[in-house]
């Protein structure tokens, strides 16, 4: 069996490493991959960009790919799953319509409101003055989000009114996030502990993954601007069995049913970024339509089930017949980032010594 994994990060390295443990897998192509995936047995990098949908489809046909797993959000939001399905190629991920859950924060907040899924109060804006008036009325702390994709960096947790006003101006007038910031979502600041709750979905059935928690702020002791994640561990101690049950009943099942009822049945990894308040109530901060990075790395370390078999079961709408098994030990992943990240930073510097780690 040949497999294609789309992406270039540590997440895709972890997915490829895990998928390679399936004895039926011959080659796992990673498009475009990275220096780490190039070192793995069974893995082979291919020089195709993640948003080159036509190139990915052509390659999958040429290599008779029997399963494609999508790592990052960008190809999902522009319709890679739709293109693969149209070509008759098996792929695990949500359609372009379903991927709006990550592609548009305004869509997500409106969806949550329609289906009475717990989340913070919010309002959407495309113009500066109404947005400024809203934050002045609400006060700080408050959260300002770019509506579209911003690589995990389009969320400003403003602890002062001045920070909130600056964020609004940067996004709506300063073009800080390009088209992604042409609309902003301003929402209530939620207090509590964050957790990453990831499940596999086959359109109807749900299979939970191990819980995890990532840490987004760049500085020590949870300081500085948000990043795509500076590290993660699994399991998340905050998600007790009682809270796990509440998340499934109050967030995950209503989300899957809601998407299906609106004509956008969801297949793929579904990641709910949650805030657990002091009463144990889970509230949705965000959805991601794929495995998290850096959460994938510690989760894959703990997974004892076969990832390939689970993905194929989901594509066949048979997740109700599958189960996931986990190593009870905790795992952790730490991110090393270039100096200056997440602002301006050097790219392309050589990383040496990997084989000795």
PyMOL commands that set and color helices and strands:
alter all, ss='L'
color gray80, all
select helices_A, chain A and resi 10-19+37-39+53-62+74-77+80-86+100-103+105-114+128-138+161-172+178-181+241-261+295-302+307-315+319-321+354-356
alter helices_A, ss='H'
color red, helices_A
select strands_A, chain A and resi 2-7+27-32+43-46+67-70+91-92+122-125+142-146+155-158+184-188+193-202+206-208+213-214+217-219+223-226+231-234+267-276+282-288+331-334
alter strands_A, ss='S'
color yellow, strands_A
deselect
rebuild
show_as cartoon
